[in-house]
Amino acid sequence: MKLNIAICDDEQNQIEYITSLVLSWSAKKGHDCDIHAFTSAEAFLFEYEDDKAYDILLLDVEMKSMTGIELAKHIRKDNNRAEIVFITSHFEFIGEGYEVDALHYLIKPISTDKLAQALTKATEKLSVEPPSVIITCEGETIKLYEADIRYVESFLHYIVI
């Protein structure tokens, strides 16, 4: 399974640590992963506007100007069904994760086993997701579920979905 994973944390050492854990997990499970690292929610959103095809988001809850919770709320407005795993040092934000349908909360320092369990659970959920198509149009990438497509028409060099 090819996975597009984003790690968003304002601490570079955490990004490097989480990346190494994800790479180790993906090697053991045989998954091909594209890992994208962001040091702020704003940096992620800038990239997200052009490419919304993320499968798993590993979001630090406490970042400087925009929290991981606020970022997740923004992502869910687009009906993005990416699996979200929050990473935090504090327990008090756990309730807010239910508002954005978060898959899991991991407490820092992150346990290798806990992250592996969360990633495995995310991939299991993604594997039962309905069939979809990724389409790029006018610089925007979106995921359309096949069940939501009523018809497709071709007009010369244009396609209407």
Secondary structure, 3 states (H helix, E strand, C coil): CEEEEEEECCCHHHHHHHHHHHHHHHHHHCCEEEEEEECCHHHHHHHHCCCCCCCEEEEECCCCCCCHHHHHHHHHHCCCCCEEEEEECCCCCHHHHHHHCCCEEEECCCCHHHHHHHHHHHHHHHHCCCCEEEEEECCEEEEEEHHHCCCCEEECCEEEC
